[in-house]
Amino acid sequence: MRSCWIILLFAGSVIVAQKKPEPSDSVRVHGLVKKELSITLSDLQKRASRVVGDVVITNHLGEPRGTARQMKGVLVKDVLSDLDIDTPSPKELSAFFLVCRASDGYQVVFSWNEIFNSPTGDAVFLVTEKDGKKLTEMEEAILLISPTDLRTGRRFVKALSTIEIGRVTPR
């Protein structure tokens, strides 16, 4: 009987995890910023896109789960370059992070240094085109992807709705 409950609980969690997120039409950037920012589909379409190419989406074990093809996107660091972070000194930016959340609550984290001070930031994109479809035609818009991650599915966010800027609290 106990094993039946475990199976039911597992099956229920799989169903919830596979829930299709509600597409987003803008990304709200908030948190430790002097002024919140709203990035709309129109804002993204106005920016010059870079070719991302085909990306094999892998799970936490590195197993292929699909391929996102013909992607183009704008760099997150370019979109956030004018963001005014609420900190008295640029030295403190090393303690900051970005929490990227989808409309269904899925969230991933990047450190400030990953985005603005490492090669990772040269490959974290807001996707503007996928599988031959423009941003406004994609079911999962707005997408965020980090194609250089070893497990690409871990930070592949469908229906990105917010980016919260936070800071690690000092001990």
N, C-alpha and C positions, 0 to 999 in steps of 0.2 A: 504494500500500500504506500509506504514511504517513497519508493522509487516512482510511483505514479505521480505523486505530488511534485517531485523534482522535475520530472519530464514536463508536466503541465506548466510549472513555473518557468522552465527554460523556454518552452515553446511560446509562452506569453511574452517573454522578454525579446525573443527574436522578432515577433510580430511588431512590437513597439519600436524596436531598433530599425525596422525596415519602413517605418511610416514615411511617406513622401512629404518633404517639407513644402510649405507654402512659398511660392516664388516671391522674391523680394524685388522691389523697384527702386530701392535706395538703401544706402548704408549710413547709419548714424554713428559718427565718431564722437565719443564722449568720455567722461572720466576726468583725469587730471590734465585738463586742457583749459586754456583761458577762454576759449570760445568753441562751442560745439560746431561740428561740421556735418553737413548732409551731402553725400555723394549720390547723385541720381544716375539713372541709366543714360540720360542725355549728357551728363557731365563726362561719363566714361566714353561715350561714343565720339565726343569731340576731341579726345586725346589720341595721339598717335599710338597705334598698336604695334606690338612686336610679335614676331612669329614664335610661338611656343612649340608647335609641332604636335606629334602624336605622343601621348603619355600612357604607359601601361599603369593602371590603377591596381595597387596591391594591398592586401589586408595586413594585419599586424604580424602575420607569419611570413610575409613576402610572397604569398601566393597571388597570382594574377586573378583579378575579378572583372576585368574589362579594359577597354582602351578608349581614352578620350582622344578623338582624332581632329586633325586640322585646327588646332587651337591657336588663337591669338589673344593677347592680353596687354594690359598696362601694369607696370610695376607698382606694387603697393607703396614702395618708398617714394616714387614720383608723385603719387596721389596725395601722400601725407607730408610731402616736403615742406609745405608752408604752415603746417600745424604748429601752433604756439603752445608748447608744453608748460604746465604750471610748475615750474621749478626755479629756484633762485640762481642755480649754477648749471651750466652744461655738463660739468663733472658728474653731476648726480644722475644723468640720463642712463648710466650703466645699470642703475637699479630699476629702470622702468621696463614694462612689458605691455604687449598688446593681446587682449583676449578677443578672438574673432568668433562671433556667435551666429549660428544659423537661426532661421525662423522657428525651427523645431527644438531649439535649445542645445543642439550639438555645438561644442566649442573646442577651439584649439588655441594654443599659446605660442607666441614668438617673443623673444627678448628684444629690447630696443636695439641692442648691438647686432643681433642676427639680421635685422632688417636694414639698419643704417651703417653698420661697421663690419660687414663680412660678405663673402661671396654669396651667401644664402640670399641676401637682399636683392641680388641681381637676378633672382629666379623665383620670386614670390609674386604671383600675378592675380589680378582681377581679370577674369576671362571675358573677352569681348566677342569672341567667336568660337564655336565648337561644332564639329561635325557638319560644317558648311552652313550653320545657322548663325545669324547675327544675335547679338545680346537680347534684343526685344523678342526674338522667336524661341529662345531657349526655355525649356520647361523649368529648369533648376536655377534660373538667374537669381541672384548674382553669384557666380562661382569664384572661389579662391583656391588656388593650387600652388603647391611648392614642388615642382617636378624633379628637383634634385634630391629630395628626401629619399632615403632607402626604402621606406614603406610609404608610398605616395598616398595611399588611402587615408592615412592617419590625419593628414592636414589638408585633405580635399574637402572643402566646405561648400555644400550646395545651399543655395538660398541664404547667402550671407546677409545679415540684417544689421548687425552692430559690430563696431570695433571699440572696445573699452580700453582706455589707456590707464594703466595702474602702476603702482610702485611697490617694490618689496619693502616691507616695513623693517626698519633697523631693529636690531636686538637690544 
